Amino acid sequence: EAALREYRRALAIWDGLPGDHRFARAIVLDNIGYGLTLNHKVDEGVATIHQALTLAREIGDRRTEAECRQDLAHAHLLAQELDAARENAVAALQIAEETGYRDVIQNCCYILGELAAMEGNVEEREAYFSRLQAFFPNFPYLREFLRMFDVSSILTFH
């Protein structure tokens, strides 16, 4: 709630300034939407993230677009909307791979691995969790941990 208050305050400041602030507004809106999602206001959060995504796409901000897609994927995963989660995670992963956004790649590998686990696709789960494991050589049992525990409801990507 404290973070949401501050992001809303930041949005009000940007909205009160003259000029084109779509870049900043997109980032702030994404953070507000993600915060709403984490506070179990998924519908409102998804709608706000979609506003951010629209702005990011208008101005060609690939980073914010990838983060919005990742956040939408996580929101849809939490809501058990697997098709929408997969669509957004795949889109975010593609952008992240094209641009080298390592953190988004990691997050999408987790989301896609968790989706595969929920759908009973063991081979796909292993592929994504193995790919994620490669990012964390100092945590050799990460893949095994993720096989045993669904941490999607306690995990945050920001």
C-alpha positions in Angstrom: 0.0 0.0 0.0 2.8 2.4 0.8 4.4 1.8 -2.6 1.1 2.2 -4.4 0.6 5.6 -2.6 4.0 6.8 -3.8 3.5 5.6 -7.3 0.1 7.3 -7.5 1.7 10.5 -6.1 4.3 10.3 -8.8 1.7 9.8 -11.5 -0.2 12.9 -10.3 3.1 14.9 -10.5 3.7 13.7 -14.1 0.1 14.4 -15.0 0.4 17.9 -13.7 3.5 18.8 -15.8 3.3 20.2 -19.3 4.8 18.2 -22.1 5.0 14.6 -23.2 5.6 12.3 -20.3 4.4 9.0 -21.7 7.7 7.3 -21.0 7.5 8.1 -17.2 3.8 7.5 -17.1 4.1 4.1 -18.7 6.7 3.0 -16.0 4.6 4.4 -13.2 1.4 2.9 -14.5 3.1 -0.5 -14.8 4.3 -0.3 -11.2 0.8 0.7 -10.0 -0.8 -2.1 -11.9 1.7 -4.6 -10.6 1.2 -3.4 -7.1 -2.6 -3.7 -7.4 -2.1 -7.3 -8.7 0.0 -8.2 -5.7 -2.7 -6.7 -3.5 -5.2 -9.2 -5.0 -6.9 -6.5 -7.2 -6.0 -8.4 -10.3 -8.7 -7.0 -12.6 -7.8 -3.4 -11.7 -4.1 -4.2 -11.9 -4.4 -5.8 -15.4 -6.4 -2.8 -16.7 -3.7 -0.4 -15.4 -0.8 -2.5 -16.8 -2.7 -2.5 -20.2 -2.7 1.4 -20.1 1.1 1.3 -19.4 1.6 -1.2 -22.3 -0.3 1.0 -24.7 1.9 4.0 -23.8 5.1 1.9 -24.0 4.1 0.6 -27.5 3.2 4.1 -28.7 6.6 5.5 -27.9 8.6 2.3 -28.8 9.8 1.7 -25.2 10.8 -2.0 -25.5 12.0 -2.3 -21.9 8.7 -1.1 -20.5 6.8 -3.2 -23.0 8.7 -6.3 -21.9 8.1 -5.5 -18.2 4.4 -4.9 -18.8 4.0 -8.2 -20.7 5.9 -10.0 -17.9 3.7 -8.4 -15.3 0.6 -9.3 -17.2 1.8 -12.8 -17.5 2.3 -13.0 -13.7 -1.1 -11.5 -13.0 -2.8 -13.9 -15.4 -0.8 -16.8 -13.8 -2.1 -15.8 -10.4 -5.7 -15.6 -11.7 -5.3 -19.1 -13.3 -5.8 -17.6 -16.7 -3.2 -19.8 -18.3 -3.6 -18.9 -22.0 -3.4 -15.1 -21.3 -0.4 -15.8 -19.0 1.4 -17.8 -21.7 0.7 -15.3 -24.5 2.2 -12.4 -22.4 5.1 -14.4 -21.1 6.1 -15.6 -24.6 5.8 -12.0 -25.9 7.9 -10.6 -23.0 10.5 -13.4 -23.5 10.8 -12.6 -27.2 11.4 -8.9 -26.5 13.9 -9.7 -23.7 15.8 -12.1 -25.9 16.0 -9.6 -28.7 17.2 -6.8 -26.4 19.2 -8.7 -23.8 17.0 -8.0 -20.8 18.4 -10.7 -18.5 16.0 -10.1 -15.6 13.0 -10.3 -17.9 14.3 -13.5 -19.4 14.8 -15.0 -16.0 11.3 -14.0 -14.9 9.7 -15.3 -18.0 11.5 -18.6 -17.7 10.0 -19.0 -14.3 6.5 -18.0 -15.4 6.6 -20.3 -18.4 8.0 -23.2 -16.3 5.3 -22.7 -13.7 2.6 -22.6 -16.5 4.0 -25.8 -17.9 3.9 -27.4 -14.5 0.3 -26.3 -14.0 -0.6 -27.8 -17.4 1.2 -31.1 -16.6 3.8 -30.6 -19.3 6.9 -32.0 -17.5 9.2 -31.7 -20.5 8.5 -28.0 -21.0 8.7 -27.3 -17.3 12.1 -28.9 -17.2 13.3 -26.9 -20.2 12.3 -23.6 -18.7 13.5 -24.4 -15.1 16.8 -25.7 -16.5 17.3 -22.5 -18.4 16.5 -20.5 -15.3 18.9 -22.7 -13.3 21.7 -21.8 -15.7 21.4 -18.1 -14.5 22.0 -19.2 -10.9 25.0 -21.5 -10.7 25.5 -20.7 -7.0 22.1 -22.1 -6.2 22.5 -25.6 -7.6 19.1 -26.8 -6.3 16.9 -24.1 -7.6 15.4 -26.3 -10.4 14.6 -29.0 -7.8 13.1 -26.4 -5.5 10.9 -25.0 -8.2 9.7 -28.5 -9.2 8.5 -29.0 -5.6 7.1 -25.6 -4.7 4.9 -23.1 -6.5 6.2 -19.7 -5.4 4.2 -17.6 -7.9 1.9 -16.2 -5.2 4.8 -14.9 -3.1 7.2 -14.0 -5.8 7.6 -10.4 -7.0 9.5 -9.3 -10.1 10.1 -5.6 -9.2 
